[in-house]
Amino acid sequence: MMRNHIRTTALAATALLAALSLTACGGNDNGNDGKSDAAAPAASSTATPDTGKDAGDAKETGGGKADAPAENVSTASKGSTGGSGSGSGSGKSSSGATGGGSKSPVTCTGSNTKVTVTKVSRPINHLLLTATNTGSAPCYAYHAPALRFDDAQAAFPVLRDSIPQAVVTLEPGQSAYASIGLSGEPDGQELHKGTHLAVYFANKANQGSTGASAELTLPAGTSWGDNGFVTYWQSEMDDALTY
């Protein structure tokens, strides 16, 4: 009996120790879980800077800060072009004026044109007058130029058969042409050696001249006769040289 009681007591003690051991192990497992749970915020805190960095990158590349300057520049550029009625818009308006914009046409004269005289091979005994608009507004080359060779007492005859269908209008930089037949039909007329030519511009009513004249030096060897002629201003060189 005594042995059985001791054995029973030993078994009970062994069972108690086993239970205590299991309890201690369970406490250690819970402690490990606690540590794992504490490590989770640390990982989360490491991720937070990464997330913040990505958000910053998004603002720079596609966010408002990167797009806003581009929009502002574009808007400012449009504003400059569209709102510059007296700036760059004026330039466009000025260029449009040459096609019938704000600048009204004026009469061509020696002060707003450059006039040249050249000798041509065909037709023979002919000179070509060229008047180029050097002004900033269109000008009308009315009727025919009035010519005076050297000290001649009368103006050179005008060929009425050369009247164009419309008044020649010169935009800035454009030219009008008139041909000069130096001797007309040969009929034994006396020829005069010429060195100087004055070119006068007609007014709209074709009553006298208007504005400054152009004073030109004739090509060497020029001779003219009283039966010569000058054509009306033409818009094309070929048209002027057909007479």
PyMOL commands that set and color helices and strands:
alter all, ss='L'
color gray80, all
select helices_A, chain A and resi 2-61+64-83+88-97+160-162+237-240
alter helices_A, ss='H'
color red, helices_A
select strands_A, chain A and resi 106-107+113-119+126-133+139-141+146-149+168-170+175-181+191-193+196-202+209-217+223-225+229-230
alter strands_A, ss='S'
color yellow, strands_A
deselect
rebuild
show_as cartoon
